[in-house]
Amino acid sequence: MDASTSDRILADRFKVTVDGRSAEVQAGTTILDAARQMGVQIPTLCNYRGLTSYGACRVCLVEIERGQGRQLVASCSYPAERGLVVHTETEQVRESRRTIVELLLAQAPDSSELAEFAAGLGVESTPFQPVADGKCILCGLCARVCNEMMGRGAVNLFGRGTAKQVQTAYAEQTDQCQACGACAFVCPTGSIDLKTITSRRLRPHNTAYDQYLTARPCIDLAHPQASPRVPYIDRDNCVHFKSDACGLCSKVCGAGAIDYEQSARTIDLKVGSVVLTPGFEAFDATRRGEFGFGFAPNVLTNVQFERMLSASGPTRGHLTRPSDGRAPGRLAFIQCVGSRDSGCDNDYCSSVCCMAATKEAILAMEHEPGLEVTVFFLDLRAFGKDFDRYYERARKLGVRYVRSFISRTYEMPGSRNLRLVHMNPDMKPVEEEFDLIVLSLGLEPSASLQEQAERLGVVLNRWGFAKTSELLPLDTSRPGVYVGGAFQEPKDIPDTVMQASAAAARAMSLLAPARGTQVRTKSYPPQRDVTDEPPRIGVFVCHCGSNIASVVDVEAVVTRAKGLPNVILAEHNVYTCASNNQDLMKEKIIANRLNRVVVASCTPRTHEPIFRDTLRDAGLNPYLFEMANIRDQCSWVHTAGPEQATAKATDLVRMAVGRAARLMPLQEDTVPVSHGALVIGGGIAGMTAALALADQGFPVHLVEQTDQLGGTIREIHRVDHNDVQAFLAQTVERVRASRQITVHIASKVAKVDGNVGGFTSRIVTAGETGEIKHGVVVVATGASEVKPESYGYGQSSQVLTQLELADRLGRDEIALPAKATVVMIQCVEQRSEERPYCSRVCCTTAVRNALQLKERFPKARIMVLYRDMRTYGYREAAYREAREKGVLFVRYEAEQPPQLELGGKLRLKVREPALGRELQVEPDLVVLAAPMKPRAGRKEISELLRVPLNADGFFLEAHMKLRPVDFASEGLFICGTAHSPKFITESISQANAVAARAATILSHKQMPVSGQIACVDPDKCVSCMTCVHLCAYMAPKIGDDNKAEVQGVVCMGCGSCASECPAKAITLRHYLDTQILAAVNSLLRAEPAEKPVRHPYPEQAGVAPPQWHKI
């Protein structure tokens, strides 16, 4: 650029002042655009970026100073001038704008969009007589976008005066229209009806994120929190790519980010391992057209229904019928659509559908009180941890479960309700009508997986998922390529999260020699000392897409925040957590010398670490940050009251600002990490965890209380044609051969002291005590089969358990007559009041044992008496094979269990509910599906580690879905059947997951200690040990001076000890009384414009009586 060009450009720029803010703008800029550049928002209806300004609505009126006078002009069309002074909110502007909006309401009385816009400006009604019926305000946006952008001119403004209207030529449907929908998209009042413009078939582009229940533009984010947060253009539907027209997005994008020439790029990466987690696709419900999906609007899929129930979904959490928007009175779920169905080649069970339907049924009843919910199912597969309890809870809440196969639904003319026929318990057809039907879809591999698998050289199974072994569930057919999640087998969230960690562990074991060779340590600028500075607070309010902004008036919250004490900056963003906004936040912290930051957005549980890291990047101590949760605590729970939600959000921000002013910088510490692990339990889970850690280079102490390794697996010989005993022998040999593993046989852990990264334990072996140091503890104590007290077990040699039968079959020690009768009774002493859980493995074990018996005794008659056959996942194939080979499955009700008579010959009676009659049989062998129970000694381990047990005696994880292998206390982990009943393959996966989670600690040289921990004032401590007994994490202890001390690395910052200490000797950093009371006082303190009122309870809380405000 030469000097003359530069001078000319500078000469074309001049200063303009809008509402006291001044900025330089380019010549030709309108007042509206200049105001937008300064962050001043002017309301408008007829203006759309990228289109020529028209000035039809006049809502954008502003007042300008010209010479000695002032005048009103339309900001969208009036050009900015050198030295121009603009006022956007004078009394004259507001009054004129109000009158204009009232006139527009009379022009378009039927437009709800216009009414909502008017309400935002404080106009609730119009004093003028409506001059027309309809929604159009004659702004001309539709005509301009059709002419200027699309080059079509399909619609225009015709007529003059009161006869003026938007229409096509001759008011007839025109071929000029390409049905792009741009006119309807830009229309501010919802006036455009494309059916009156074109005869072309209208095909709305619906969003996959909302399961095609809502429309989307051709340029959009994949989903609200997409990462990276970059929109994409739908080339198949974009007008620019179809007809070289439009291009509006490139004109309005200030960043110049639109690149129509962009194409796919190939990036070469050198890696040592690959983990495949491509997930699944829901079954295409149109393949089962008999249920009405695709043409009956009130038939939804379970995924669509899930979105409907979400507060961020298409109906904002309101349960409505798509046909008419009415709340349903009767709702039905139809299970197994696309699962357990050989007709669509999906003869496996998708594992998740029963519990997903149960969850959605409960949520639906919470959203719509009085709703009648019916679930039509074949077998209720509540096989997971505490799943049966959840199912029973649903039944108690009123969810009706009907065991019946539904063949089709019928849409009723007029009402558009759905009618279906099912069989009642007496096997008689019953016809029922429902307002809404939800199809529980199965899980399928995505269509692109076949090609991807071929490129990777990975073999798929017959259903299109990754082929793995029962004993190597994470390894694909290609070494170094591992698999996790639903691509390995359809599974629920807890198993998916667990298996994802497990696959990472397998990859880490392979790559252990390279650990740390490509790590870059993030550096931060030195922290600014702000201790002597007065508070300078920045407030950032988040829209969270539509999660917050659709309910809370975010701009109003920001406006109120600007007037709060110590607030220097207040603004709002669509997604404050997005990386680009994090960069902007950092810049504004530095530019405005902010020393406290408040973010009003979603939950601190997930996002507080992100914002604290941004403060560190800006040179601030991370503890100078406060968060106001205006999503979970406000917009999500007050969707029906936007005004009240806005008022509450304002209060939450006010409290956060008040507390933030009292925040102090805190320093974090570090402690060294002991790189060893203690694994308690030498079964398959314990050995697998030990090997996975050892393969990563960490020393392991494996403690087994019996005199041999293996646990319950020693009694299992074959699983799906895999030799379990050979696998066990190989695993034991690997454990004993590993230099990293020290095995303690016939030993017991007597004591565990210390904390995460620095434990010290005592192990007792043959009366001798040894001491070891380690950084983590893994509990893998296993479970065992209950010895039944019913059905003559222990009294007759003809009564065995399933595990005993499997052991005898494996040892070839079973002897039966050629035409023997074998009866297997499921759910013995489980799924009952005493043991209300399912042992998960029993149904599949029965099927596998039945198949082995059929293989050895082809003429034997085998009966399986069951309540629900829970052969989930690929195990459904074995269930189908058993039926095909003649195994007879007879269902019984829990209220009428089978009766076994002992004597010279066994006699068994059972009532079959479908037949309505009692069956009698004289079995040669009775096999009981006994429950699995946690091993003895679990209570001692629980007390030793201070970790909880659930009501059934199994160890309780920190979070069922998010932390399925962690205890709440850091550094303690759980795997195998000590966690809950499970198969060998699942124990192996969970053990690998534990190794991955443990490695996140052991791989560090130092452990960080949070600044947000409890501290003891020794001068006040009376050594009462209240804190020691109370703390769930064993953080407090009595020190050498007989005063309580808090181990910072263990402390979780919960504050329980501080609140319970009778001597008030304990304080919780970052949550001091002064800080909490500052938040309370900020809430109760009146603002100048508000009327103060007395509130009765502050004195009770020890707060000086403040003045409270009303909004």
URDAUR-V958007 format. One record per run of one state. SS is the DSSP state (H for helix, E for strand, L for the rest). FROM is the first residue (numbers start at 0). TO is the last residue. If there is no record, write none. Layout:
SS_FROM_TO, SS_FROM_TO
This chain:
L_0_1, H_2_10, L_11_11, E_12_17, L_18_19, E_20_25, L_26_28, E_29_29, H_30_36, L_37_59, E_60_65, L_66_67, E_68_73, L_74_77, E_78_78, L_79_83, E_84_86, L_87_89, H_90_106, L_107_110, H_111_119, L_120_139, H_140_148, L_149_154, E_155_157, L_158_159, H_160_162, L_163_163, E_164_166, L_167_167, H_168_170, L_171_180, H_181_185, L_186_192, H_193_195, L_196_204, E_205_205, L_206_213, E_214_214, L_215_217, E_218_219, L_220_230, E_231_232, L_233_237, H_238_242, L_243_246, H_247_251, L_252_272, E_273_275, L_276_279, E_280_281, L_282_283, H_284_290, L_291_297, E_298_300, H_301_308, L_309_328, E_329_336, L_337_339, E_340_340, H_341_343, L_344_344, E_345_345, L_346_351, H_352_366, L_367_370, E_371_376, L_377_385, H_386_396, L_397_398, E_399_402, L_403_407, E_408_410, L_411_416, E_417_422, L_423_427, E_428_433, L_434_434, E_435_440, L_441_441, E_442_443, L_444_447, H_448_455, L_456_458, E_459_459, L_460_464, E_465_465, L_466_473, E_474_474, L_475_479, E_480_482, L_483_483, H_484_486, L_487_491, H_492_509, L_510_510, H_511_513, L_514_535, E_536_541, L_542_552, H_553_561, L_562_565, E_566_572, L_573_577, H_578_590, L_591_594, E_595_600, L_601_602, H_603_616, L_617_623, E_624_628, L_629_629, H_630_634, L_635_640, H_641_659, L_660_667, E_668_671, L_672_675, E_676_679, L_680_681, E_682_682, H_683_694, L_695_698, E_699_702, L_703_708, E_709_709, H_710_714, L_715_716, E_717_718, L_719_720, E_721_722, H_723_736, L_737_739, E_740_743, L_744_745, E_746_754, L_755_756, E_757_764, L_765_766, E_767_773, L_774_774, E_775_778, L_779_781, E_782_784, L_785_791, E_792_792, L_793_794, E_795_795, L_796_797, E_798_800, H_801_809, L_810_819, E_820_827, L_828_840, H_841_855, L_856_859, E_860_865, L_866_873, H_874_883, L_884_886, E_887_890, L_891_892, H_893_895, L_896_897, E_898_900, L_901_905, E_906_911, L_912_915, E_916_920, L_921_923, E_924_929, L_930_930, E_931_933, L_934_936, H_937_944, L_945_947, E_948_948, L_949_953, E_954_954, L_955_957, E_958_958, L_959_961, E_962_962, L_963_964, E_965_965, L_966_970, E_971_973, L_974_974, H_975_977, L_978_982, H_983_1001, L_1002_1004, E_1005_1008, L_1009_1012, E_1013_1015, L_1016_1024, H_1025_1029, L_1030_1034, E_1035_1037, L_1038_1042, E_1043_1045, L_1046_1054, H_1055_1059, L_1060_1064, E_1065_1067, L_1068_1071, H_1072_1083, L_1084_1090, E_1091_1092, L_1093_1096, H_1097_1100, L_1101_1106, E_1107_1108, L_1109_1110
